[in-house]
Amino acid sequence: MVDAYVVDALMRDLVGHDHRASAFLVYLVLVAASEEGAPRLSHAQLAERTGLSKRSVQDAVLHLVDRNLLRVTRRGATEVPQYEPLTPWRRSRSAGQRTSA
């Protein structure tokens, strides 16, 4: 299930403002894949799933990392990366609230 914010705001931000439709597509694929745990996909696999070129996927991943929408970890330099789509708009409500005594 895709968070409503992704369609209502993030799509306009990535596609309209940043002119990075490829980043939006990659984000959607990774969100869908993360429903089964943190996905491990190569750039080639992401390219196949999105219909983008491998280079476009690489650029999109870098853009998402720069925008703090994606965390990428690797066990080694040649290992397939593990992706964690981030949702910075879902801040904990309790983090900003004070308790009254």
DOSE-885785 format. One record per residue (C-alpha): residue number from 1; residue in one letter; x, y, z. Coordinates in nm, 2 decimals, padded with zeros to 4 digits. Layout:
BEGIN
- NUM:A:X:Y:Z
...
***
This chain:
BEGIN
- 1:M:00.00:00.00:00.00
- 2:V:00.14:00.34:-00.10
- 3:D:00.11:00.62:00.15
- 4:A:-00.12:00.90:00.03
- 5:Y:00.16:01.15:00.08
- 6:V:00.37:00.98:-00.19
- 7:V:00.11:01.05:-00.45
- 8:D:-00.03:01.38:-00.32
- 9:A:00.30:01.56:-00.25
- 10:L:00.61:01.36:-00.32
- 11:M:00.52:01.29:-00.68
- 12:R:00.48:01.66:-00.75
- 13:D:00.80:01.74:-00.57
- 14:L:01.02:01.48:-00.75
- 15:V:00.85:01.50:-01.09
- 16:G:00.74:01.86:-01.11
- 17:H:01.00:02.05:-00.90
- 18:D:01.31:01.83:-00.93
- 19:H:01.23:01.70:-01.28
- 20:R:01.32:01.35:-01.17
- 21:A:01.04:01.13:-01.28
- 22:S:01.29:00.84:-01.27
- 23:A:01.35:00.90:-00.90
- 24:F:00.97:00.87:-00.83
- 25:L:00.95:00.55:-01.03
- 26:V:01.24:00.40:-00.84
- 27:Y:01.10:00.51:-00.51
- 28:L:00.76:00.34:-00.59
- 29:V:00.93:00.02:-00.69
- 30:L:01.14:00.01:-00.37
- 31:V:00.84:00.09:-00.15
- 32:A:00.65:-00.20:-00.31
- 33:A:00.94:-00.43:-00.28
- 34:S:01.00:-00.33:00.09
- 35:E:00.67:-00.48:00.19
- 36:E:00.85:-00.82:00.20
- 37:G:01.15:-00.67:00.39
- 38:A:01.44:-00.46:00.29
- 39:P:01.49:-00.53:-00.08
- 40:R:01.82:-00.62:-00.23
- 41:L:01.81:-00.53:-00.60
- 42:S:02.08:-00.46:-00.85
- 43:H:02.06:-00.15:-01.07
- 44:A:01.99:-00.38:-01.36
- 45:Q:01.70:-00.54:-01.17
- 46:L:01.56:-00.19:-01.08
- 47:A:01.60:-00.09:-01.45
- 48:E:01.40:-00.39:-01.56
- 49:R:01.12:-00.33:-01.30
- 50:T:01.09:00.04:-01.39
- 51:G:01.16:00.03:-01.76
- 52:L:01.44:00.28:-01.72
- 53:S:01.81:00.25:-01.83
- 54:K:02.06:00.13:-01.57
- 55:R:02.22:00.48:-01.57
- 56:S:01.89:00.65:-01.50
- 57:V:01.84:00.41:-01.21
- 58:Q:02.18:00.50:-01.07
- 59:D:02.11:00.87:-01.10
- 60:A:01.77:00.82:-00.94
- 61:V:01.91:00.63:-00.65
- 62:L:02.17:00.90:-00.59
- 63:H:01.90:01.17:-00.60
- 64:L:01.68:00.98:-00.35
- 65:V:01.97:00.94:-00.11
- 66:D:02.05:01.31:-00.14
- 67:R:01.69:01.40:-00.07
- 68:N:01.70:01.16:00.24
- 69:L:01.43:00.95:00.09
- 70:L:01.64:00.63:00.06
- 71:R:01.91:00.46:00.27
- 72:V:02.15:00.23:00.08
- 73:T:02.38:-00.02:00.25
- 74:R:02.62:-00.27:00.11
- 75:R:02.81:-00.55:00.27
- 76:G:03.09:-00.51:00.02
- 77:A:03.19:-00.31:-00.28
- 78:T:03.07:-00.57:-00.52
- 79:E:02.76:-00.68:-00.33
- 80:V:02.40:-00.60:-00.43
- 81:P:02.28:-00.30:-00.23
- 82:Q:02.01:-00.32:00.03
- 83:Y:01.75:-00.04:00.01
- 84:E:01.54:00.12:00.28
- 85:P:01.28:00.37:00.15
- 86:L:01.26:00.65:00.41
- 87:T:00.94:00.84:00.50
- 88:P:01.06:01.16:00.67
- 89:W:00.70:01.30:00.66
- 90:R:00.60:01.04:00.92
- 91:R:00.77:01.20:01.22
- 92:S:00.66:01.06:01.55
- 93:R:00.39:01.28:01.70
- 94:S:00.53:01.22:02.05
- 95:A:00.87:01.35:01.96
- 96:G:00.74:01.71:01.92
- 97:Q:00.50:01.70:02.21
- 98:R:00.58:01.78:02.57
- 99:T:00.42:01.60:02.86
- 100:S:00.24:01.82:03.12
- 101:A:00.28:01.74:03.49
***
